[in-house]
Amino acid sequence: MKLKSGPVYTAVLLLTMLILSSEAIICYQCDSGTNSDCSDPFGSVPMETCRGASCFKMWIRYKDTLVTTRYCDGRELTDDHCGYSSKSGAEVVACGCSDNFCNDAKESGPTVVLLGLMVLLSACVTA
């Protein structure tokens, strides 16, 4: 069988590639407040998954409690990044990424720095 080529076949191929590239990614979804295996180091049991445009991992510290949350989000990211905020005694570090299962236990350089800053600020506030 000889494959035909031409503008129609090229358009179908490009459309198929576009549809496949816009599929949602798969992320871990859990909360260490209800599932301790969600904490770091990441648990060895299978985790729930979700689909979205990006994955997030968030650490929330309030007083002496640290909660780790992993989830999907519909926002598309242009690059992987982390951010820090604090309000009413709670500190939050959130990191977003755009690859399958990228919100696992791996910690990037900026994440480690932000977590260190969170611990330092927490020590200063409680001192």
N, C-alpha and C positions, 0 to 999 in steps of 0.2 A: 504494500500500500504506500503510495507516494503522498507525502504531506504537502498541502498547498500553502502558499504564502501570499501575502497581499495585505492591503490596508485593513480589511475586516478582521482577518486573523490576528494581525498586530494589535488592533484595538481591543479585541477580546482578551488577548494575553495581558496587555497593560491593565485593563479593568480588573482582571483576576488578581494580578499582583497587588493592585491598589486595595482591593477588598481584603486580601490576606494580610497585608501590612497594617491595616487599621484594626485588627482584632484586639480584644482586651488582653491584658497580661494577667497572670495568675500570681496572687500574693498570699502570704500567710495571714490568718485572721485569728487573733486571740487577745486575751487581756489577763495579765498576771494577777489581777484582783480576784478573778474567778478560776483561773487555771495557772498554778505555779510553774508549770512547764513552759509558760510563755516568757518567763524571766530569763535573763542572761546568767549563766550560759543556757542557751536555748535547749529545751527539753528534747528527749529522744523519742517521745511518742508522736504519732502522726497528728498534725495540726489541721484545723479547718482551713479551707482556702476560699478565696473570693476572686472575682474578676473585676478589673477596673482599668483605667488609663495609666494609673501609677500606684505604687505601693508606698506605705508609710510605716515607720517605726517611731513610736513616741515614748519618752520617759517623762513621767510626772512625779515630782517630789513635793510632798506636802508634809511638813513637820518631819517625823521620822519614818515616813512611808514612801517607798519608791514603787511605782506601778509602771510596767512596760505594756504597751499596747501596739499591736500590729494590725494593719487594716488596708483596704483598697480605697481608692478615691477616683472620682471621675475626671479630675483635672489632669490635663496633659502637661508634663514637665519638659522644659527645654534642656535641662541638665539635672544631675543628682545634686541635692543640696541639703543642708541642715540649718535650722534656725532655733533661737533661744528666746524665751519670754518669761516674764514673772509678773504675777498679779495676786494680790491678797494673800501673800505667803506661799503661794504655789509656784513652783518653777517647772518649766516645760522645755524639753529639747525634742524637736521633731525633725526627722530626716525622711526625705522623699527620694524615690528612685523609679526607674522605668524599665526594669528587666524582670523576667519571671523569677519569683521567689527571692527578690533582692532585699526584702525586709527580714532576712534571717539574722543569724547571730554575728555576722561579720560587722566589724566596726571600722569605719574609715577614719582617717586622720582628723578631719574636722569634728566628727562625732566624739572622739576621745577627748579632744580639746574642750568641746562644749560641756561634756559630762564632768570633766575636771573643774571647769569654771563653776558648774552647778554645785559641786561638792564644796569648793572653796567659798562660794557665796553663802552657802548654807551654814558653814562653820563660822563665818564672820557674823552672821545674823544671830546665831544661837549663843555666841560668846559674850 
